[in-house]
Amino acid sequence: MSTLLRRSFIASRSRNSTFFLRPFVSSTTTLSKLERVSANPQERQLPEHAVISTFDLFSIGVGPSSSHTVGPMRAGKIFITDLKELNLLKKVYTVKINLYGSLAATGQHHTPQAILLGLEGSDPETIIPTTIESRYNNILTNKVLLLGGDHRIHYDMDRDMLWRWDQVLPTHPNGMRFSAFDEDGDLLATNEYYSVGGGFVVNEKTKVDENLFYKGVDKSVVPPARLHQTHSLAEPSLSPPSTEHSEPSSLPQDTPEAGPPYPFESGNSLLALTQKHNMTIAQIVYDNEKSFGYSDEDIHQKISRIWSVMDDCIQTGVTAQAPTLPGRLGLRRRAPILYRRLMRGFYPGVMSPSHNARIEAGPALNIGSSGSIGAPNINEDESVPPKSNSTLGARRVNPASPNARRAPRVTGAFDHPLLPEPPKKTMIPAVDFLSCYAIAVNEVNASGGRIVTSPTNGAAGVIPAVLKYIIEFVSDDPDKSVMTFLLTASAIGMLFKRGSTISAAEGGCQAEVGVACSMAAGGFAACMVSCSQELILQQTSFFIEHNLGLTCDPIDGLVQVPCIERNSLGAVKAITAAQLSLASHGVYSVTLDEAIEAMRLTASDMSVKYKETSLSGLATTVKIPLTVPAWCVGVFLSHY
């Protein structure tokens, strides 16, 4: 347990021996005050630099939401870990859970499942996604919860979990409070946690240090350099690292507390470092990772593991058998259909236009001889028939079949001086593959599958899609491209996390898809030939400045509509933005730092109804039954 967390304990040696994991005071506020939380820019306390580990920004978890699923699961496990360290776990008779603000407003994000399984000791990275629903149903049916995996208590969902849509904890909209009681009903311990985006979890007393820069549950096993940001960038001269650390590759592995050799706080300071040391952004991030205790082999293995999970996710999405996604919308899966259409016309067994489909990392996939994604299991009526012996490549088509080719319909009069346009082929293969990849990832996320938070789950399709596009259509060296892309993208994500937010509950969808697209655009540019580091940062600012004010208003509270399509469009726009910027020859008006600050101010000014609450926008214009009782919506709207 951290020193800061221990300081927040108030141990009472009274008759009841009650322990508080934080000072137990009433700290809720109504939603009407939410928009005034952190509204004053001068009140922000920024960390000394932006550097965190790439492997905290990109982390493996489960869908559908990093803020509402991954974060709450991690919070539940942290709470149980603290109870064990205090020797209180065996005394717990019941646990009460309060959910506040945005976290309570969109309960369809699997938040209850995540918290309860986290209390049972599960971790987002290692939990088997296919077991989540059955385990959750067992808890509801049997009303039994195994705290830490072995301490059995009675748990009644209707009685022990309280949804407070009308209240918000002061630190962050995604707040939750866990309280443990003994058999006599006396309070043993309580704590509040905040899921601040991307799977990061903080609490009120340690919001600067505890779990803000790393995602580990047990602080004792986390390298010290990842726990605190000890380097100050107050000096504008950006003094170089000390002599003994001038070569980051020679940094002693037994002194990780020395901190990163190349700390940066802004896009300008990052650019200055690349110019001063003649290094790329990816190289800067790579050497900083070594200060966190990782060897060269560790970094390569972890990057390969992240890409392997991303690639597996794409394959899972395009080969999915279930026709619809979970939830009341009954949304039809589109990735398998899009993939089948793209595969038509290819020779059987050759499933991709490129042999460089993936990095060989992690468990081997069932891939074709070309090294690409294997053919999906498809329905008989949609499969490519065997070729005829008499005519090469001819298809046997049943005229009565609904899939039989029909003459295209042309709209317009043929006796008019201006004849209607004839039908044209609308498939642009490279772009269509890009869209298919993004949709595949987000459909896996929407169904609660294994996902890479990049930097959030709601925007998890953009970066894998663009990286897959690079490997399939651009790169001659996939291993190098994956390293360069992800390390560069992570540096950009760090800047957004420090200077603004990556939480939709704080900044709307501009904080998720907007940031992910900026990261992807920067990674794409870094993989292009002869692209300067200044141009990379220019491209990231180019994208976010055109996504300011993007709202988060998911229909029925599900990460499906418009989230899935928005990832697809975001991936295409990321490459378009990069290409347009590359053609601009360094001519631009807005810097990355200016764009990030503008995003922060925009997020502060946005109505809370557009910040992952499903209380306005598409969530209300599309006639789907509300996920919250009518009385609650009335209470909320009465404040406006």
N, C-alpha and C positions, 0 to 999 in steps of 0.2 A: 504494500500500500504506500502511496506517495506521502512525502513529508507534508505537502500542502493539504492533502486530504486528511491526514492525521490532525493537523492544526484545526480543521473544521469540526472535529469531533467535540462534543460536549458530553463527557461521561459523568453521569450522575450516580453517586454511590448511595442513593437513597434506598428505601425499602424495595422499590420495584426494580432497581438497577437498570434504568432505561438508558439506552445509548442513542445519540442522535448523530447521523452521518452529516448533518449540517445543523445550524441553529434553526430550531423549529418555530418559524414565525409565519404569519399569514402573508403571502407574497403574491397573491393573485390580483389581477386587474381585469376589468371588463374589456371586451373586444373593441369597444369604442375608443379605448386609449391605445390600441395597438399601433396605430399609425404614427403615434407620437413617440414610440420607443426608438431610441437612437436617432431621432429626427435631427438633432443638432449635430452637424458634422464635427464640431469642436470637441464633443464628448467622447469621440472614438479613441481608443487606446490601441495603437498599432504595435505589433511585435517588431522587434528590432530589425529583422530582415524577413524575406519571404521564403527562405529555403526550408523545405520539408523533404521527406524522402519520396522519390517517385513511386515507391512501393506502398506508400500510404495514400497517395493521390489516386493511383491505379490499384485497386484492391479487388480481390475475388469475393463475391458474395452471391446473394440470391435476389430475385425480383419480388415485387415489382418496383420498389422505391428504396433509394439509399437513405433518405431522410425518415421514411415512415416504416421501413422494414429492417434494413441492415442496421441503422442506428439504434432503434429500440431493442433489437435482439442483443446487440453488444451492450447496451445499458443494463438489460436484465442480467447478463452474465457478470458484469462488473459489480452489480449489487450483491449477487450471490457470493462472488469472490470476497467482497468486503465482509460479509457476514461470517464466512468461514474463518477469515483471519482474526475476527473478534471472538471466535468461539461461540457465536450466537445461533448458528444455523440449526442445530439440533433442538433449540428452544422454541423455534418458530412454530406457531400453531396455525396461523393464517396470514395471508398477504393481501393488502389492499393496493389497487392500482388506480391512479387518477390520470386521465389524459386531458390535455388542455389545448385550446386554440386550434391551429391548423392540423395538429396531430389527431385531434378528435373529430374534426370536420370531415376528414376523408378516411374513414375507417376501412374502406374497401381496399386499402393499400396493404392489407395483411398485417396491420399493426398488432392486433391481439395475438395472432399466431406467433409473430416474431417475439413479442415480450414473453409470452408463456414458455416458449421453447428456449429462450435465452435464460429464463429463470431455472429451467431444467438443465442448464449447462451447455447448450448448443452454441456453436460459433458460426457466423455467416459463411466463413470460408470452407469449413469442413462438413457442415450439415448436408445431408443427402436431400436434394429438393423434392424428390418423389415421396419422401416420408413425411413431409410437413403437414399435409392435409389430414392424413390418417392419424398422426399423433395429436393434432389439434382436436379432431373429432373425438378421440378417446378421452381427452381431458374434459370436453363438454359433456360427453355421455356419462362417464364414470365419476365426474366431479372430483378427480384426484390429480394433484400436481406433485411431481417428483423434484423438489428443490435440489439443485446441484446434481441431479441424476439419481439420488438415493434417499433423500429425506421426504417421506410421503406426508402430504397435508391435504386437507379437504379444501377444494376450491370451487366456488359457485360463480360462474361467469356473470350472471345477472346481478349478484349481490356484491361481488368483490372487484368489479371493474366499473369505474364511473367515468362517463364521457362529459367533459365540461366544454361544450362548444362556446359557451358564453363567457368563458374566462381565459385569460392568457397570463402565463408567468412572465415576469418582467424581463428576463434575460433574452428569451427567444420565443417565437411563436410555436415551435415544436417542443413543448414542455411535457414532462411526465413526472409523477411523484410515486415512489414505491415506499410502502410502510409495512413493517413486519410486527406482528403481535404474538404474545405468548398465549398459553392456554387460559389464563385469567383475564385476557383482554387488555393487558398492559402493553404499551408501546415499547418494543425492543429497539428498533432502529428505523430511520426514515431518511430519504434523500431525494433530491430533485435532479433530473438529468435533462439535457437539451440536445436534441439531434440537430446539429447545425449545418447539415448538408454534406453529401459525399460519404456518409457513413461515420463521420466524426462525431464524438459524443463529449460534451463538457458538462460540468455542474457549476452551480452559482459561485462557490468559493474558489474554484480553480479554473475558471473559464479561460485564463491566459495560458496556462501551462498544461493542465491535466487533459490529455487526450486530444488537444487541439492540433498538435503537430505530429501525432502518431496515433495508430489505431490499436496498439497492444492493450490487452486487458490487464496483464501483470506487469507493472512498471519495473519490477526487479530484473526482468529478462530483456528489457529494451535498452539498447546502447545509450549511454548518457547524453551523447551529442544530439539525440533525437528528442530529448525531453525538454530542453531549455534552449532558447535562442540567446546565446551569450555574447555574440558579436554585435557591436554597435556600429551603425553606418552614419553616425552623426557627422563625421568628417567628410566633406564633399570631395576631397582629393582621392577617395577610394584607394587608400594605401594598400600596397600589395601584401600578400601573405608573408610571414616571417621567412627568414632565409632557410631554415631547416624544412619549411613546408613549401618552398618555392616550386618544387616538383610534387604535385599532389600524389602521384603514383608511389612516391617513397614515404608517404605519411605513415608513421608507426601505427600498426593495428591495435596496439595495446593501450593507446591513449585516444580513444574516440571522443572523449569529452572536449578535445581541442576545438571541436566545431568544424563547420565546413570551411575549406580554404578559400572559396570564392563566394562569399555571401553577397546577395543582391536584394535590394528593396523595391526596385522599380524597373521599368523597361529601359530607362536611360542608364541606370547603374549596371544593368546586365549587359547592355551594348558596350558600355565603357570597358567592362571586364574583357569582353571578347576582343576588343580592339587593343587593349593594353597587353594582353597575353597572347595575342594571335591565336585564339581558340574559337571553335564554334560553340554555339549554345549547347549543343548535345555534349560536347567535351567538358564544358563547365559543369553541367549537371552530373556527368559521369564521375568526375573527380570529387564532387561534393558527396556522392553516394559512398565513396570509399572512406570518407571521414565518419560515416555512420557505422563502420565496422564491416563493410562488405568487401570481399576480395573481387578481383576481376572475374573469376569463375562464378562467384555468387551473383554478380550483376548480370552476367550473360544468362545464367540459368533462370533468374527471376524474370528478366525481360522475355525470355523464350516461353516461360510458363504463362505469363500474362497473354502473350500473343496466341499461344496454343489454346487457352480457354476462349479467347475471342473467336478464333477460327472454328473451334468446336461449336460455339454458339451459333455461328452462321450456318454450319452444316445441320445442326439440330433444327434450326428454323426452316430451312428449305426442304427438309425431309420429314417435317411433322405430319402425323397421321390424323390428329384431331381436326375436324373441319372448322371448329369455332374456338374462340378464346373464352376463358372463364369469365363469368359475370353476367349480369342481367341484360347487357347490350346484345349478347349473342353475336359478337363481331366475328365475321368470317376471316379466317387466315388467308393472307394473300401471297406470302412469300413462296410457298410450294407451287402455287399456280404460276406466279411470275417466273420462277425458276424453270418449270417445265416448258413454258413458252420460249424462254431463252435457249433451251437445249434443243428445240426442234431444228432439224436440219444438220445437226452435228452427227458425225458417224457414231454408231453405238459404241459405248465404252470410252469415248473421248468427250469429257464433260466440261471442258474449259478451253478457251483459246490460248492459254499459256501453260507452260509446264512448271512455272515457278509459283505454285499456288500457296504454299505454306512453309513455315520453318519446321524442321523436324525436331520438335520439343515435346516433352510430356508423352503420355500414352499415344501409341500409334493409332491413327484413324483408319477406317476402311476406305481407302482412297484408290482411285483408278490408276492405271499405268502411267498416266500423265502427272500424277502427284497432286491432282486437284480434288475437289469435292466429288464424292461418288454420286451416281445417279440416284435421285429420290425414288422411293417406292410410290408408284403412281397407279391410278385406276386403269383398268384394262381399256376403257373407251378413250382414254387420253394418252395412251402409250404410242410410241412410234412403231408401226407395224414392220414385220420383216420385209426385206426387199424382195421384189418379184424376181423370178428366174429369167423372165423375158425382157423386163425393162429395168435398168439399173436405177435404183432410188425411187421407183414408183410406189405410191401408197395405195393400199386397198381401202377404199372408202365406201362405206355403206350409205347410199343416198338417203336412207331413212334415219340415219344416225343424227342426233342433234349437233354432233361435231363435224358433220359433212360440210365441205367448203361450198359456200354460196356466193353468188355474184354480189359484189359490193353494191350497196345502195347509195345512189347519188341524189342529193337534195338540190332541187332547182329545176327551172324550166329549160328544155333543150331547144325551144323555138325562140329563144331570146338572143339579142345581139351579143350579150355577154354570157358566154356559156359557163356553166358551173365547173368548179375545179374537179378534176378526176381524183379518185382516192389515191393516196400515196402511202408508201411504207412509213410508219411512224416510229419504228423501233430504231433506237440509237444504241447499239449493243453495249458500249462501254458505260454509258450513263445508266442504261437499264440494269446492268449488273450492279452498279453502285447503289441504285435505289433498292434493288432486291436484297442486297446484303444488309442495308440499314433496317429495312422492314423485318427481315428474318431475326435480327438480334432483338429488336423491340417486341416482337411477338413472343419470343422466348422469355423476355423479361416480364411481359404482361401475364404470362402463365406461371410465373414464380420459378422459373428455371435458373440454372447456373449462369452468372453474368459477371462481367468485369465493370465495376463502378468507374466510369471514365468521362467526366469526373463524378457523375451521378448516374443513377439507374435510369431515370427518365430520359436522359440524353445518351444512353449507353450505345446507341446504334451508330452514331456519327463517326466516331474515331475508328472503330473496327472496319466500317464500310470503306472509309477513305484509305486506310492502310491496306486493306485487301485489294482495292483498286490499284494502288501503287504496285503491289507485288504482282498482280495479274497483268497489268497493262503498261507499266512504266519501268520498273526496276530490273537491272541486270544482276543485282546482288541482294537477294531478299534478306539475308541475315543482317547485313549492314543497314539496309533500309529500315528494318524493324527497330533496330537500336536507335538510329538517328531520329526516326519519326517519334517514337514514344518518349525519348529523353527531351527532345525539343518541345513537344506538346506539353510535357509535364512542367517545364519551366514556365510556360505561358499560363498554365493552370495555377501555379503557385502565385503568380502575380495577381490574378483575379481573386484568389482566395484571400490574399492579404489586403488588397486594395479595395475590394468590393465584397462579393459574396458568391458562393456556388449553391446557395439554398433557395429553392423556389418559394419557400415560405417567407423569405426576406425580400427577394427580388423578382418574383415571377419567373416565367420561362426564359427570360433573357439571362438569368443566372444559371440555367441548365443547358438548354440547346444553344443559346447564344454563346456561352463560354466554350462548350464542346466544339462548336463550329470554328471558333477562333483558334482553339488548340489544334484542330485538324488542319486548318488552313496553314498555320505555321509549320506543322509537321510536314505537310505536303511540299511547301516551299523549300524546307530544309533538305528534302530528298531530290530536289531538282538541281541540275548542273549549273554551276556558276551563279548561285544565288547568295547575295551578301546577307550577313546577319541583320543589318539594318532593314533590308527588304523583308526578311522574315517577320520582324516585329511590325513592319508597316502593314503587312497582309492581315495580321491578327486584328489590328485596330480597324482596318477597312471593313471587316465583317461585323464586329460588334457595334460600330457606329450606325449600322443599318438594321440593327435588331434591338435598339433601345426601346424599352416599353413593351416588349413581348410578354403577353400575359400568360398566366398558368390557370386555366379554367377547365379542368378535365370533366368530361361529361360523366355523371353518376359517380364521380370520385375515382374513376378507374384510370390507370396509366395506359389508355388505349386511344381515345379520340379527344383531341387531335394529336396526341403525343407520337403515335407511330408514324403517321404521315409527316409530321414535323421533323422527325429525325431523317426521313428519306430526303425531304426537300433541303434540310440543313446540310446533309452530306454533299448533295449536288452543288449547293450554294458555296460550300467551303472551297471546293475545287474551282468553281467559277470565280470566286473572289481572289483566289491565289493566282489564277491565270490572268485576270484583269490587272492585278497589282504588278505581276511580272512584266506585263506589257506597258506599264506606266513609267518605267525607267526611273524609279525613285522619286517621282513627283507625287507629293501628298500633302494634305493640310492638317490632319489630325494625328497626333502621336498616340501610341498605345496607352501611355499614362493618362493622357487627357481623356481618352475613350473610357478607360476604367473608372476614372473619377466621375465622368458623366453618367456611367451606368449606376454607380453608387447613389448619386443624387436622384436619378430617375427611380431607383428602387425605393428610396426613402419617401418620395412623393406619391408613389402608386397606392391606390386604395387596397386595403387588406382583402377586399372581395376578389382581387385578381392575383392573390398570392396563395395558390394551392388550397383554397377553401371550397371551391365548387359552389360559390354563392353568387356568381354573376357570369356574364359572358356566355359562351357556348353551353356552359353547365346549366343555365336557366332558360336559354332560348330554345334549345332542343328539348322537346317534351318527354323527358324521362323522369320517372318518380324520384323524388329527392331521397338522398341517403340519410337525412336527418329529419326528425319530427317537425311538423309544421309549426308547433309552438316555439321550437328553438330558433327557427328561421325568423319568426316574428320578433322574438327577443333581440336577435342580432340586428335586424334591419331597423329596429326602433331607435338604435343609437345613431342613425345616419339621417 
